[in-house]
Amino acid sequence: METNKAISRRISAPLAGCAAHRFTFALGNLLVPQMPLIKNVSAFMKKMKTVKRVDKLKLHGCYYKPISLHELRWGGCYRMLKRFEDLQPYMHLVMDDCTAQDDASDDFTTYSNTENLQRIPLVDLITSPRDQRNIFALLN
């Protein structure tokens, strides 16, 4: 990357750069207002990736697996939101899922494991109908 900048300065002409990087940067700027919603869907998809929840989906005829957000790939956000849309008909299967999970904390504290237990039910991460309309508008 530095070589391209040096050559650009020496010949006094701007270089176009990588189209994929420019597209990723432009898409990131476009999605900034929707980032809280995208992060909420990402948290929901992470919680859905457990073996028990995927098995529950398979048991009821859904063969889609949840996809988490890949921030470094421009298509990762689209794939995750599209899979969220595909999982919509099966959302009722997890509406009563209030199991607590032991999420590892970011800092390594000396507290016991029971104090680090975060009781975030999956139900709290399900988006509202208004947010779901916003997601579908992003996809179209």
N, C-alpha and C positions, 0 to 999 in steps of 0.2 A: 504494500500500500504506500509506503514511504517512497519507494522507487517511482511510482506513478506521479506522486506529487513533485518530486525532484525533476523528472522529465518535463512535466507540465510547466514548471517555472522556467526551465532552460529554453524551451521552445516558445515560450510566451503564448501558449494556447491551452485552453482548458480541455482536460480529458473527460470523456463521458462517464467513466466509472462503470461499475458492475450494475446491470439493470436489476438483478435480484435484490441487491442491497438497497438500491433506491426505492424499489417497490416495497420492501419490508419497512423502510423508514417512513414512507408515505402512508402505508397502511396503519402503522403504529400511531401516527399523528391523527389519522382519521378516527381511530377507535378510542382515543383518550376519553371522550365524554362517556363512553359506554363501559369503561374499565371496571367500575364497581360491580356492574351486572355480570360481566364476563368472569370476574374473580369469584363471584357467588356461584355461578354455574360450575366453575372449576373446582371449588370446594365440594359442591354436591357430587360431581363426578368422581372425585377422589374417594369420598365416602361410599359411593356405589361400587367401587372396584373390589370390595371384599369378596371372598369366595362364597360366603353364605348368600349375599345379595345377588351375585351373578347366577348362582344356582337357583335362587328363587325366581329370577327372570326366565331362566331356561325351563324350569318346571311349568311355567305358564305359557310357553310357546314363543318367548322372545329370544332370539339368537344374537342380538346385538350386545356387545360388551361396551361398558363405559370407556370413553377415551378422555384422558386428562389433557390439560393445556400444555402445548409445547411453544413457549414464548419465542424461541429462536427461529422457528419456522413460520413463514407467513401463512401457510395453509393450516397450521395447527389449531388456530382459533376457529377457523371455519369448520374444520373436521369435528372439533369438540361440540360446537353449537349445532351442527347438523345431526350429530349422534344424539344430542339432548332432544332435538326435535323428533328423532326416530323413537326415542324411549318414552315420549309423552303418553302413548296409549297404555303403558305399563306402570305409570307413576302411582296408580292407586294401590299397587302391591306393597309399596314402602311407606304409605301414609301413616301406618301405625307403628313404624319402626322407631322405637325410642331407646334403643340399646346404647349404653355408654361404651366408649372406646378409650383405650389407653393410648393417647397421642403423646409421642415423645416430645418433650419440651426442647426448645432450641438451646437453652442454657443448661449446663450440667450442674444441677444443684444437688444438695445432699438430702433433700426431702424424701420421704418415703414414697413408694409407688402409688399409694392411695391418695396422697395429696396432689399428685400430678394428673390424676384421672380427670379428664375433661368430659363433662356430660353435655355434649352437643348432639342432640337428637337429629337424625337425618331430616325429620319433619321441618325443623327450623331452617334448613337450607333449601327447601323447595320454593321455587320462585312464585310470586303472585301472578295472577292472570295478566295484569298490566305489563309486568316484566316479561312474561312469555310472549306477549304481542310484540314487545320491543325486540326480543330475540328473533322472532320470525321475520320482523321487518329488516333486521340486519342481514338475514340470509337471503332475502329477495331483492 
